[in-house]
Amino acid sequence: ARYQNELAGVDTELLAERFYYQALSVAPQIGMPFNQLGTLAGSKYYNVEATYCYLRCIQSEVSFEGASGNLKRLYDKAAKMYHQLKKCETRKLSPSKKRGKDIKRLLVSFMYLQSLLQPKSR
């Protein structure tokens, strides 16, 4: 269902997500469904959701090797976004736009901190 979504343009994301959760209910020790859920999450919430899924995959009894590379890519993006955000000024924004920027800053900073706390072997 996920590949139908990517290749055929058929909106099957929710169906794919359901199948991955069903796979986890059958074999919770296997991490591959978490990796796929991370891929489905994409960049929602500034990659926080995908990061969670990749971390769960890595910590699974039977992890999936590709999750470490996926996680590293997200951490690299977080570092880049973090350094770009430091340069942005938010004083001149309206309160609603400032709130959105503050939320983005919080999530990106969280991701950057998470990347700094990870062991270097990953």
N, C-alpha and C positions, 0 to 999 in steps of 0.2 A: 504494500500500500504506500510505503514511503517513496519508493522509486516511481510509482505511478504519479505521485504528487510532483516529484522533481522532473521527470522526463515527459510525461504526457500532459502536464498542466491540470490534471484532475485533482480536485480538492479532497484529498484523502488523509490529510494530516491527523485529524482526530481518530480516524480508523487505525492508522499506523500506531499512534500513541496507545490506543486501547490494546492492540495486539502485543506491543512491548510490555505493557503492564500485565497482560495475561501470561506472557512468557515468564515474567518474574514471579508470578503467583505459582507457576508450575515448578520452576527451578530457580529459587531465590539466590542460590549460591553462584550463579553464572552472571558475570558482569556485562556481557555483550549487550543486553537490552538497555542497560543504563547508558552505554556509549551511544547507542542509536537514539535514545531519548535526548541526549545532549546535542546530537546533530539536529534533531527536530526542533529543539529549543532555539537554535540559531543564536541571534544576538539579542533576544528578548531580555529586558531588564539589565542591559549593558553586560551581558554574558554571565550574570550571576547564576541563572537557572542551569545553563549548560555546564558551568564549572561544577556545580553540585552533582550533576549526573556523571560527569567524567571522574570526579573524586570517588563517588560511590562505585563506579566501575572498577577503578584501580584498587579499591579496598575490598572488593568482592573476593570470595574464596577462589573463584576461577575468573581472574581478571582478563581483560582484552588488551593486548599490547598497544594497539593504536590509540587508546585513550590517553596515554602519557603525552604523545605528540600533539593530540588535540588540545589537551590542557595547556601545554607549553605555548601553543599558538595564541590561546586566549590570554594567557599571562603576558605575552609579548604585546598584544593589542592593548591590554590594560595599562602597561607601563607607558606606552606611546600616548594613549589618551590622557593619562595622569599628568604627564609632562606638558601636554598641550593645554589642559585645563588650568594649570598653574599660571599660564600666561593670560588667560581670559579675565576680563574685569566684569563684575556683575553689578557694580554700584548704580549704573545708569538704567537698569532694567526696571520694568513695572513689577509690582509685587508677585503677580501670577507667573511671569516669566522667570523672575528671580527664584521662585520656589522650584520650578522645573529644573533650573540650573543647579540649585542646591541638592536636589535629589540625585541628579546625574553625578555631581561631584562626590556625594556620599557613596554611591554604588561603585564608581570608578576607583575611588580611594580604597574602598573595602577590597576590591579585586586586586589592586596593586599591593596592598598590605598582605593579602593572602599569598600572592606570588612571592613576596619576600620571606614569608614564613615557611615555604615549602622546602623540603630537603633538596639539595643541589643535584642529586642523582636522577631527578625526574625531569 
